[in-house]
């Protein structure tokens, strides 16, 4: 994630925020879904960066159940976040607003 964000010429603080949010989403996939694997995909367009973390586990019945801080951290760092029940699994889509040349 860091190398991709660096290639996009994002600032260090922005990279740290994105990296933390994606790490939290991946940790939740491993911790709560029972999955053996998960997938991370991302793309950038204009001044927006979108990252999806998708697993094929059992997921959480309610992502806002308050079981930990991970989802609150993600919601704080991302411009927006969506949770999609993909049966099996969950897809977390995070959107980040990034300025020109990482500003």
Rosetta blueprint (number, residue, H / E / L):
1 X L
2 X H
3 X H
4 X H
5 X H
6 X H
7 X H
8 X L
9 X L
10 X L
11 X L
12 X H
13 X H
14 X H
15 X H
16 X H
17 X H
18 X H
19 X H
20 X H
21 X H
22 X H
23 X H
24 X H
25 X H
26 X H
27 X H
28 X H
29 X H
30 X H
31 X H
32 X H
33 X H
34 X L
35 X L
36 X L
37 X L
38 X E
39 X E
40 X E
41 X E
42 X E
43 X E
44 X E
45 X E
46 X L
47 X L
48 X E
49 X E
50 X E
51 X E
52 X E
53 X E
54 X E
55 X E
56 X L
57 X L
58 X L
59 X L
60 X L
61 X L
62 X L
63 X L
64 X L
65 X L
66 X L
67 X L
68 X L
69 X L
70 X H
71 X H
72 X H
73 X H
74 X H
75 X H
76 X H
77 X H
78 X L
79 X L
80 X E
81 X E
82 X E
83 X E
84 X E
85 X E
86 X L
87 X L
88 X L
89 X L
90 X E
91 X E
92 X E
93 X E
94 X E
95 X E
96 X E
97 X E
98 X L
99 X L
100 X H
101 X H
102 X H
103 X L
